[in-house]
Amino acid sequence: MRRFTQYLYEYQQSEKVKNIGFVKVEQGIEEERIQIQARGGNFSSTGKLKVYLICKKGGVYKGVLQGEIERKRPLIQYILTFSKKEIENEVCGIILEDEEHKRYMATWNKETIDVDMISTEPLKEMEIQEEIEIEPKKDVYEKIQRRDLARLPRREWKLANNNFLLHGFYNYHHLLWIEEEGKLYIGVPGVNHAREVQAANAFGFTEFRTMENKEIELNEDEKNPREDFGYFCRRIKRNE
């Protein structure tokens, strides 16, 4: 049995802000046990905390949902037990995430991880059906967060630190994932005026387009009332 303790930190924009508690880890041959204790986190005022294991496969980190914590008191105490047979990949940390997508992370095995680059979307299983005509794929216009760029081919992860992308993301709190006719684009929200166009082109976002409300719904803090608001787009090459 291997036992150790790691600190749990609050993160903002990928930066470690403060220590809010710790996790105690017990690693057995067939089973692992993680005890979480935290206090003083900048949690959202309502809702629950989702608990994810950070799993590593081939240098890629993914959050695997394990459950939710009810927050009835300032002190969080939670014990997670899981079988190693259920988790196929290496477990190297844990993330708590509230309804406002604030994240709190503890890692081990000397891993250095960008908390915003961990994708926590569940994997979608594909069903194969014979002798059924498959409809053509519809175009996709999806509002995403910066950490969702982990879904891109690994060579494109550097986009997460692109200065123009960061500028648009922090102003409008989202990015746009576009799939059209088998082509993939990332869109950065902004206003189509000369100075912005010049900056977008300099950082590789060379196409501007507007979106209809039926294609994507935006909150008030995610848009600009000006008519020339839209998205500066960059084509992404998929893995072949």
Buried (B, 14 or more C-beta within 10 A) or exposed (E): EEEEEBEBBBBEEBEEBEBBBBBBBBBEEEBBBBBBBBEEBEBBEEEBBBBBBBBBEEEBBBBBBBEBBEBEEEEBEBEBEBEEEEBEBEBBBBBBBBEEEBBBBBBBEEEEBBBBBBBBEEEEEEEEEEEEEEEEEEEEBEBBBBBBBBEBEEEBBEBBEBEBBBBBBEBBBBBBBBBEEEEBBBBBBBBBEEEBBEBBBEBBBEEBEEBEEEEBEBEEEBBBEEEEBBBBBBEBEEEE
